[in-house]
Amino acid sequence: MNIEEFRGYCIAKRGVTESFPFDEQTLVFKVMGKMFALSGLERVPSQVNLKCDPERSVSLREAHDGAIIPGYHMSKLHWNTLMIEELPSKLIVELIDHSYDLVVSKFTKKLREAFDVLDE
């Protein structure tokens, strides 16, 4: 997967917006205003940060030594950095979905109601 494919998959998800809130090189994806993915566009090789369940983070880092590392400039407990060109696209899609679902699961009741009506 390359960075354009990563972007396309993220932006197609329900309620997602993209922006550059930190600087002109850090692309951030949010669902209903809550961050679930980001990428430093100037990073070589291409890298993305995704939220992850803490227990799963450890096993992913062990299974993909060097290709999945603790989140760069993020909470090392809740975020992973993925070298996306070194990992199977299927795994990256699964981890994007996992990150998105983690954020959605923490919505307040009000945010959940707004999210639920997006497709109506």
C-alpha positions in Angstrom: 0.0 0.0 0.0 1.3 3.5 -0.8 0.3 6.8 0.9 -2.3 7.7 -1.8 -4.1 4.3 -1.3 -3.9 4.8 2.5 -5.4 8.3 2.1 -8.2 7.0 -0.2 -9.2 4.2 2.2 -9.3 6.6 5.2 -11.2 9.4 3.6 -13.9 7.0 2.3 -14.9 6.0 5.8 -18.1 7.5 7.2 -17.8 10.8 9.0 -14.1 11.2 8.1 -12.4 14.6 7.4 -8.7 15.3 6.6 -6.7 18.3 7.6 -3.3 19.7 8.4 -3.8 21.0 12.0 -0.1 20.7 13.0 1.9 21.8 10.0 1.7 21.4 6.2 3.4 18.0 6.2 1.3 16.1 8.8 -2.0 14.9 7.3 -4.5 14.0 10.0 -7.7 12.0 9.6 -10.5 12.5 12.1 -13.9 10.8 12.5 -16.4 13.3 13.8 -13.6 15.5 15.0 -11.6 12.7 16.7 -8.2 11.7 15.4 -7.7 8.1 14.3 -4.9 8.3 11.8 -2.1 10.6 10.7 0.9 10.6 8.4 4.0 12.7 8.1 4.0 13.1 4.3 7.7 14.0 4.2 8.7 10.7 6.0 10.7 8.2 3.9 9.8 5.4 3.9 6.1 6.2 4.1 4.8 6.0 7.7 1.4 6.3 9.3 0.3 6.4 12.9 -2.8 4.5 13.9 -4.5 4.1 17.3 -4.4 0.5 18.6 -5.5 -1.5 21.6 -2.5 -1.6 24.0 -2.3 -5.4 24.2 -2.6 -5.7 20.5 0.1 -3.1 20.0 2.7 -5.3 21.7 1.9 -8.4 19.7 1.9 -6.4 16.4 5.3 -4.9 17.2 6.7 -8.3 18.0 5.3 -9.9 14.9 6.4 -7.1 12.6 9.7 -6.1 14.1 10.8 -2.8 12.6 7.7 -2.4 10.4 5.4 -1.6 13.3 7.0 0.5 16.1 5.6 2.5 19.0 3.8 5.6 17.9 6.2 8.3 16.7 5.5 11.5 18.7 2.4 9.9 20.1 1.4 7.9 23.2 3.5 4.7 22.9 0.7 2.8 24.7 -2.1 3.7 22.3 -0.5 4.4 19.0 1.7 2.5 16.5 3.7 3.8 13.6 3.5 1.5 10.5 6.0 1.5 7.7 3.2 1.0 5.2 5.3 -0.1 2.2 6.8 -3.0 4.3 3.4 -4.5 5.4 0.7 -6.3 3.5 -2.2 -4.1 2.4 -4.7 -6.4 4.0 -3.1 -5.9 7.5 -3.0 -2.1 7.0 -6.7 -2.0 6.1 -7.4 -4.1 9.1 -5.4 -1.8 11.4 -7.1 1.4 9.9 -10.5 -0.2 10.6 -9.3 -1.1 14.2 -8.2 2.5 14.8 -11.4 3.9 13.4 -13.5 1.5 15.4 -11.6 2.3 18.6 -12.3 6.0 18.2 -16.0 5.5 17.3 -16.5 3.2 20.3 -15.5 6.0 22.6 -18.0 8.6 21.2 -20.2 10.4 23.7 -23.9 9.7 23.3 -24.4 13.0 21.5 -21.6 12.3 19.1 -22.8 8.8 18.5 -26.3 10.1 17.6 -24.8 12.6 15.1 -22.6 9.8 13.6 -25.5 7.4 13.3 -27.6 9.8 11.2 -24.8 10.5 8.7 -26.1 7.8 6.3 -29.8 8.5 6.7 
